[in-house]
Amino acid sequence: MVKVKPFKGIRPPKNIAAEVASRPYDVLNSKEAQAEAGEKSLLHIIKPEIDFDPIIDEHSQEVYDKAVENFKKWQNNGWLVQDEKEKYYIYAQTMEGRTQYGLVVACHFEDYLKGNIKKHELTRPDKEEDRMIHVRIQNANVEPVFFSYPSNKELDKLVSEIVGKNQPEYDYVADDGFGHHLWLVEDEGTIARITELFSNMPALYIADGHHRTAAAALVGQEKMKNNPDHKGDEEYCFFLAVAFPDDQLKIIDYNRVVKDLNGLTKEELLRALEEDFEVANKGAEEYKPTCLHNFSMYLDGSWYSLTAKEGRYDDNDPIGVLDVTILSNLVLDKLLGIKDLRTDKRIDFVGGIRGIGELKKRVDSGDMEVAFALYPVSMKQLIDIADSGNIMPPKTTWFEPKLRSGLVIHSLE
């Protein structure tokens, strides 16, 4: 069972929402953020190192102090204003003609600790600590986490009715071409029913934002331990999430590029691949994988189709059947000597949003020697793995579009 609640969101006035909202902290480096940030952009709060010339270490105390200063400044300037009443919000995103509708809710940290909010990735303590510092110093969840829930017809209907009968509070297209739309859910009966419907769900699933989720839960625990009168319903027990029905989400490919062939010649690599794959030369025209267990490889100006042979993977193993696992075991480890995807400097990862042409570009430039494109993981695979308690290999899922930060903020007070 999952516990969510409405909350008094801190958010920008309608006329400047597009100016304030930004891409998440972890999809831009500091230089990119500095170039992208306008005067009112939330990037000054979530990546405040950009306010220093030259840019300084994002983990320095000066940067954390600047984050607090900017958050207060945005509120004092009226660029962020807290709602007077608790409510839910509907946040919709449009990409390439497809729109997905999420509910902005406050989730309870105990659901994460109990496993009712399920993960599919490992987290790193250093990244958790960095996110915890930001939550502590702001006493707020400035950026949301991206959750999914098992699709529910009644929730779908409620969302559809609100969207159909009301004008959105925010409605704009960002520079990347993705549409962002926000509605307020203010009717008390509807709010109560949404809370009840979530309470009957067996679980929520983290789609994107594992470190932010872990950090929020740890801060909640800290505040609980420091409050001798803790009851369990304090605002600090909850953190900011946008939850989408699983049947509306689309995972796109997450691809790999490798610096060298581990001492092999092109011909030796192709011969070695034939032991575990059906290999077909597709020539110079770009080739994308067409189904599970089919890969594309770009090498020396040519594209290849690699189809894993039967018996080379375990259909009954939710991790072993993943294409990222098959590629890692049969190619990256066995042939190219890459044992640890998290630490090996010879491999890099390319989100499918950049297009398959980015793989060709990286190889043709001489930066990388070979590239591999994978067929996207499905939501069913993600949920099955999370339900089984297993963890996906690194860099398996890429969700797009990313949530914009700054449309709604959750205060822990």
C-alpha positions as CSV (number, residue, x, y, z in Angstrom):
1,M,0.0,0.0,0.0
2,V,1.3,3.5,-0.9
3,K,0.8,6.7,1.1
4,V,0.6,10.0,-0.8
5,K,-0.8,13.4,0.2
6,P,-1.5,16.8,-1.4
7,F,0.8,19.7,-0.5
8,K,1.2,23.4,-0.7
9,G,3.4,23.7,-3.8
10,I,6.0,26.4,-4.2
11,R,5.9,27.4,-7.9
12,P,6.3,30.3,-10.3
13,P,3.5,32.6,-11.4
14,K,1.9,31.6,-14.6
15,N,3.5,34.3,-16.7
16,I,7.1,33.3,-15.9
17,A,6.7,29.5,-15.5
18,A,8.7,28.8,-18.7
19,E,11.5,31.2,-17.6
20,V,11.8,29.6,-14.2
21,A,11.5,25.9,-15.0
22,S,14.7,24.2,-16.1
23,R,16.1,20.8,-17.2
24,P,17.2,18.6,-14.2
25,Y,20.5,19.1,-12.5
26,D,22.0,15.8,-13.8
27,V,21.4,16.2,-17.6
28,L,23.6,19.3,-17.9
29,N,27.2,20.0,-17.0
30,S,28.1,23.3,-15.3
31,K,29.2,25.0,-18.6
32,E,26.0,23.9,-20.4
33,A,23.9,25.1,-17.4
34,Q,25.6,28.4,-17.3
35,A,25.0,29.0,-21.0
36,E,21.3,27.9,-20.7
37,A,20.3,29.7,-17.6
38,G,18.3,32.9,-17.9
39,E,17.9,35.4,-15.1
40,K,15.0,33.6,-13.4
41,S,16.1,30.0,-14.3
42,L,16.0,27.4,-11.5
43,L,19.5,26.4,-12.6
44,H,20.8,29.2,-10.4
45,I,19.3,27.2,-7.4
46,I,20.0,23.6,-8.4
47,K,23.4,24.3,-10.1
48,P,24.5,27.5,-8.3
49,E,28.2,26.9,-9.2
50,I,27.2,28.7,-12.5
51,D,27.0,32.0,-10.6
52,F,30.8,32.0,-10.0
53,D,33.3,33.2,-12.6
54,P,35.1,31.0,-13.1
55,I,32.8,28.1,-12.3
56,I,33.8,26.5,-9.0
57,D,33.5,23.0,-7.5
58,E,29.8,22.2,-7.2
59,H,30.3,20.5,-3.9
60,S,32.0,23.4,-2.2
61,Q,30.4,25.2,0.8
62,E,30.2,28.4,-1.2
63,V,28.0,26.7,-3.8
64,Y,25.7,25.3,-1.2
65,D,25.4,28.7,0.5
66,K,24.7,30.3,-2.9
67,A,21.9,27.7,-3.4
68,V,20.2,28.8,-0.2
69,E,20.7,32.5,-1.1
70,N,19.2,32.0,-4.5
71,F,16.2,30.0,-3.3
72,K,15.4,32.8,-0.8
73,K,15.9,35.5,-3.5
74,W,13.5,33.7,-5.9
75,Q,10.8,33.7,-3.3
76,N,11.5,37.3,-2.2
77,N,11.3,38.4,-5.8
78,G,8.0,36.6,-6.3
79,W,9.5,34.2,-8.9
80,L,8.5,31.3,-6.6
81,V,5.3,31.6,-4.5
82,Q,3.7,29.0,-2.2
83,D,0.1,28.0,-2.7
84,E,-2.2,28.7,0.2
85,K,-4.0,25.4,0.2
86,E,-2.8,21.8,-0.2
87,K,-3.5,20.3,-3.6
88,Y,-2.4,17.8,-6.2
89,Y,-1.2,18.8,-9.6
90,I,-1.4,17.1,-13.0
91,Y,1.8,17.5,-15.0
92,A,1.6,16.5,-18.7
93,Q,4.5,16.3,-21.2
94,T,4.2,16.2,-24.9
95,M,6.9,14.7,-27.1
96,E,6.6,13.9,-30.8
97,G,2.8,14.0,-30.7
98,R,2.6,11.7,-27.7
99,T,1.4,13.1,-24.3
100,Q,1.8,11.4,-20.9
101,Y,-0.1,12.6,-17.8
102,G,1.4,12.4,-14.4
103,L,0.2,13.3,-10.9
104,V,2.4,15.5,-8.7
105,V,2.2,14.1,-5.2
106,A,4.0,14.0,-1.9
107,C,5.2,10.4,-1.1
108,H,6.1,9.0,2.3
109,F,9.7,8.1,2.9
110,E,8.7,4.9,4.8
111,D,7.3,3.5,1.6
112,Y,10.8,3.6,0.1
113,L,12.3,2.0,3.2
114,K,9.7,-0.7,3.3
115,G,10.1,-1.5,-0.4
116,N,6.6,-0.1,-1.5
117,I,8.5,2.3,-3.7
118,K,10.6,-0.1,-5.7
119,K,14.0,0.6,-7.4
120,H,15.8,-1.0,-10.3
121,E,19.2,0.6,-9.9
122,L,22.0,0.8,-7.3
123,T,22.8,4.2,-5.8
124,R,26.1,5.6,-4.9
125,P,26.6,7.0,-1.3
126,D,28.6,10.0,-2.6
127,K,25.7,11.0,-4.9
128,E,23.1,10.4,-2.2
129,E,25.0,12.6,0.2
130,D,25.3,15.4,-2.3
131,R,21.5,15.3,-2.9
132,M,20.9,15.1,0.9
133,I,22.8,18.3,1.4
134,H,20.6,20.1,-1.0
135,V,17.4,18.9,0.7
136,R,18.8,19.7,4.1
137,I,19.9,23.3,3.3
138,Q,16.8,24.2,1.4
139,N,14.4,22.3,3.7
140,A,12.6,21.4,0.5
141,N,12.5,19.0,-2.4
142,V,13.4,21.4,-5.2
143,E,13.4,18.8,-7.9
144,P,10.9,15.9,-8.3
145,V,11.6,12.3,-8.8
146,F,10.0,10.4,-11.7
147,F,7.7,7.5,-10.6
148,S,5.4,5.1,-12.4
149,Y,2.4,3.2,-11.1
150,P,0.2,0.4,-12.4
151,S,-2.3,2.0,-14.7
152,N,-5.7,2.6,-13.0
153,K,-8.8,3.3,-15.0
154,E,-10.5,5.4,-12.4
155,L,-7.4,7.6,-12.0
156,D,-7.1,7.9,-15.8
157,K,-10.8,9.0,-15.8
158,L,-10.3,11.6,-13.1
159,V,-7.2,13.0,-14.8
160,S,-9.0,13.1,-18.1
161,E,-12.0,14.9,-16.7
162,I,-9.8,17.6,-15.0
163,V,-7.8,18.2,-18.1
164,G,-10.9,18.3,-20.3
165,K,-12.8,20.7,-18.1
166,N,-10.1,23.2,-17.0
167,Q,-7.5,25.4,-18.7
168,P,-3.9,24.5,-17.7
169,E,-2.2,26.7,-15.3
170,Y,1.0,26.4,-17.3
171,D,1.1,25.5,-21.0
172,Y,4.3,26.0,-23.0
173,V,6.8,24.4,-25.4
174,A,10.4,24.4,-24.2
175,D,13.4,25.1,-26.4
176,D,13.9,21.4,-27.0
177,G,10.4,21.2,-28.6
178,F,8.8,19.3,-25.7
179,G,5.5,20.6,-24.3
180,H,4.9,21.0,-20.6
181,H,1.4,21.5,-19.2
182,L,0.2,21.8,-15.5
183,W,-3.3,21.7,-14.0
184,L,-4.3,22.3,-10.4
185,V,-6.4,19.7,-8.6
186,E,-8.3,21.7,-6.0
187,D,-11.6,19.9,-5.4
188,E,-11.5,18.3,-2.0
189,G,-13.6,15.2,-3.0
190,T,-11.3,14.6,-6.0
191,I,-8.2,15.0,-3.8
192,A,-9.5,12.5,-1.2
193,R,-10.3,10.0,-4.0
194,I,-6.8,10.3,-5.5
195,T,-5.3,9.7,-2.1
196,E,-7.5,6.6,-1.6
197,L,-6.7,5.2,-5.0
198,F,-3.0,5.4,-4.4
199,S,-3.5,3.8,-1.0
200,N,-4.8,0.7,-2.8
201,M,-1.8,0.4,-5.1
202,P,0.7,-2.4,-4.3
203,A,3.7,-0.3,-5.2
204,L,5.2,2.7,-7.0
205,Y,8.3,2.2,-9.3
206,I,11.2,4.6,-9.6
207,A,11.6,5.4,-13.3
208,D,14.3,8.1,-12.9
209,G,15.7,9.7,-9.8
210,H,17.1,6.9,-7.6
211,H,19.6,9.2,-5.8
212,R,17.0,11.9,-5.2
213,T,14.6,9.3,-3.8
214,A,17.2,7.8,-1.5
215,A,18.4,11.2,-0.4
216,A,14.8,12.3,0.4
217,A,14.2,9.2,2.5
218,L,17.4,9.6,4.4
219,V,16.6,13.2,5.2
220,G,13.2,12.2,6.4
221,Q,14.8,9.6,8.7
222,E,17.2,12.2,10.1
223,K,14.4,14.6,10.9
224,M,12.3,11.8,12.4
225,K,15.2,10.9,14.8
226,N,15.7,14.6,15.7
227,N,12.0,15.1,16.7
228,P,11.1,13.5,20.0
229,D,7.4,14.2,19.3
230,H,7.5,12.6,15.8
231,K,4.1,11.3,14.7
232,G,4.7,10.2,11.1
233,D,2.5,12.7,9.3
234,E,4.9,15.7,9.5
235,E,5.6,17.4,6.2
236,Y,9.3,16.2,6.3
237,C,8.1,12.6,6.1
238,F,7.0,13.4,2.5
239,F,9.0,14.1,-0.7
240,L,8.1,15.4,-4.2
241,A,7.3,12.9,-7.0
242,V,5.5,12.9,-10.3
243,A,3.8,9.5,-10.9
244,F,2.8,8.4,-14.4
245,P,0.7,5.3,-15.3
246,D,3.0,2.6,-16.7
247,D,1.1,2.3,-19.9
248,Q,1.8,5.9,-20.9
249,L,5.6,5.8,-20.5
250,K,8.1,5.0,-23.1
251,I,11.7,3.9,-22.5
252,I,14.2,4.7,-25.2
253,D,17.5,3.1,-26.1
254,Y,20.7,3.6,-24.1
255,N,23.7,2.8,-26.2
256,R,27.4,2.1,-25.8
257,V,30.6,3.4,-27.4
258,V,34.0,1.8,-26.8
259,K,37.5,3.3,-27.3
260,D,39.3,0.3,-28.7
261,L,39.0,-3.3,-29.8
262,N,41.1,-4.7,-26.9
263,G,43.9,-5.6,-29.3
264,L,41.7,-7.3,-31.9
265,T,41.6,-6.4,-35.5
266,K,38.3,-5.6,-37.2
267,E,38.3,-9.0,-38.9
268,E,39.2,-10.8,-35.6
269,L,36.3,-9.1,-33.8
270,L,33.8,-10.0,-36.5
271,R,34.9,-13.6,-36.5
272,A,34.7,-13.8,-32.7
273,L,31.2,-12.3,-32.7
274,E,30.0,-15.1,-35.0
275,E,30.3,-17.6,-32.1
276,D,27.4,-16.0,-30.3
277,F,25.6,-13.9,-32.9
278,E,24.2,-14.0,-36.4
279,V,26.2,-11.3,-38.0
280,A,25.0,-9.4,-41.1
281,N,26.8,-6.4,-42.7
282,K,24.3,-3.7,-43.4
283,G,26.7,-1.3,-45.2
284,A,26.9,2.4,-44.7
285,E,23.2,3.1,-44.1
286,E,22.2,3.5,-40.5
287,Y,20.8,0.4,-38.9
288,K,18.7,0.3,-35.7
289,P,17.9,-2.8,-33.7
290,T,14.4,-4.2,-34.7
291,C,13.6,-6.4,-31.7
292,L,14.9,-7.8,-28.4
293,H,18.2,-9.6,-28.7
294,N,19.0,-7.8,-31.9
295,F,21.9,-5.2,-31.8
296,S,23.4,-2.8,-34.2
297,M,27.2,-2.3,-34.3
298,Y,29.0,0.5,-36.1
299,L,32.6,-0.2,-37.0
300,D,35.0,1.2,-39.6
301,G,32.3,3.0,-41.6
302,S,29.8,0.1,-41.7
303,W,26.8,-0.9,-39.7
304,Y,26.2,-4.5,-38.7
305,S,23.2,-6.5,-37.3
306,L,24.0,-8.8,-34.4
307,T,21.3,-11.2,-33.4
308,A,22.1,-13.3,-30.3
309,K,21.8,-17.0,-30.9
310,E,19.4,-19.1,-28.9
311,G,21.0,-20.7,-25.9
312,R,23.4,-17.8,-25.3
313,Y,21.1,-16.2,-22.7
314,D,18.6,-17.4,-20.0
315,D,15.0,-16.6,-20.8
316,N,14.0,-17.4,-17.2
317,D,16.5,-15.0,-15.6
318,P,15.0,-11.4,-15.5
319,I,18.5,-9.9,-15.6
320,G,20.2,-12.4,-17.9
321,V,17.5,-12.0,-20.6
322,L,18.1,-8.2,-20.8
323,D,19.9,-7.0,-23.9
324,V,22.3,-4.9,-21.8
325,T,23.3,-8.1,-20.0
326,I,23.7,-10.1,-23.2
327,L,25.9,-7.4,-24.8
328,S,27.9,-7.0,-21.6
329,N,28.6,-10.8,-21.2
330,L,29.1,-11.8,-24.8
331,V,30.8,-8.7,-26.2
332,L,32.0,-6.1,-23.8
333,D,33.4,-8.5,-21.2
334,K,34.2,-11.6,-23.3
335,L,35.7,-9.9,-26.3
336,L,36.6,-6.3,-25.4
337,G,37.7,-6.9,-21.8
338,I,35.4,-4.4,-20.1
339,K,34.6,-6.0,-16.7
340,D,32.9,-3.1,-14.8
341,L,30.6,-0.7,-16.7
342,R,30.6,1.7,-13.7
343,T,34.4,2.2,-13.6
344,D,36.0,1.3,-16.9
345,K,37.2,4.4,-18.7
346,R,37.2,2.7,-22.1
347,I,33.4,2.8,-22.4
348,D,30.9,5.6,-22.6
349,F,27.1,5.7,-22.8
350,V,24.9,7.6,-25.3
351,G,21.2,8.3,-24.6
352,G,18.9,7.4,-27.5
353,I,17.5,10.9,-27.5
354,R,20.7,12.0,-29.3
355,G,19.9,9.6,-32.2
356,I,21.8,6.7,-33.7
357,G,23.8,9.2,-35.7
358,E,25.6,10.3,-32.5
359,L,27.1,6.8,-32.4
360,K,28.5,7.1,-36.0
361,K,29.8,10.6,-35.1
362,R,31.7,9.4,-32.0
363,V,33.4,6.6,-34.0
364,D,34.0,8.6,-37.2
365,S,35.7,11.3,-35.2
366,G,38.3,8.9,-33.8
367,D,37.0,9.4,-30.3
368,M,35.7,5.8,-30.2
369,E,36.5,2.7,-32.1
370,V,33.1,0.9,-32.1
371,A,29.5,1.6,-31.1
372,F,26.6,-0.6,-30.2
373,A,22.9,0.3,-30.2
374,L,20.4,-1.7,-28.2
375,Y,16.6,-2.3,-28.4
376,P,14.9,-0.4,-25.6
377,V,13.9,-2.1,-22.4
378,S,10.2,-2.3,-21.8
379,M,8.2,-1.1,-18.8
380,K,7.2,-4.7,-18.2
381,Q,10.8,-5.7,-17.9
382,L,11.6,-2.8,-15.5
383,I,8.6,-3.7,-13.3
384,D,9.3,-7.4,-13.3
385,I,12.9,-6.8,-12.2
386,A,11.9,-4.3,-9.5
387,D,9.2,-6.7,-8.2
388,S,11.8,-9.5,-8.1
389,G,14.1,-7.4,-6.0
390,N,16.8,-7.5,-8.7
391,I,18.9,-4.6,-9.9
392,M,19.4,-3.7,-13.6
393,P,22.9,-3.2,-15.0
394,P,24.2,0.4,-15.2
395,K,22.8,2.7,-17.9
396,T,19.9,0.4,-18.9
397,T,17.0,2.8,-19.1
398,W,16.6,6.3,-20.6
399,F,13.2,8.0,-20.1
400,E,12.3,11.0,-22.3
401,P,11.1,13.6,-21.9
402,K,12.8,14.5,-18.6
403,L,10.7,16.2,-15.9
404,R,11.2,20.0,-15.8
405,S,12.4,21.2,-12.4
406,G,10.8,24.2,-10.8
407,L,7.2,23.8,-11.9
408,V,6.3,22.6,-8.4
409,I,8.6,22.5,-5.3
410,H,7.7,20.8,-2.0
411,S,8.6,22.4,1.3
412,L,9.5,20.1,4.3
413,E,8.0,22.7,6.7
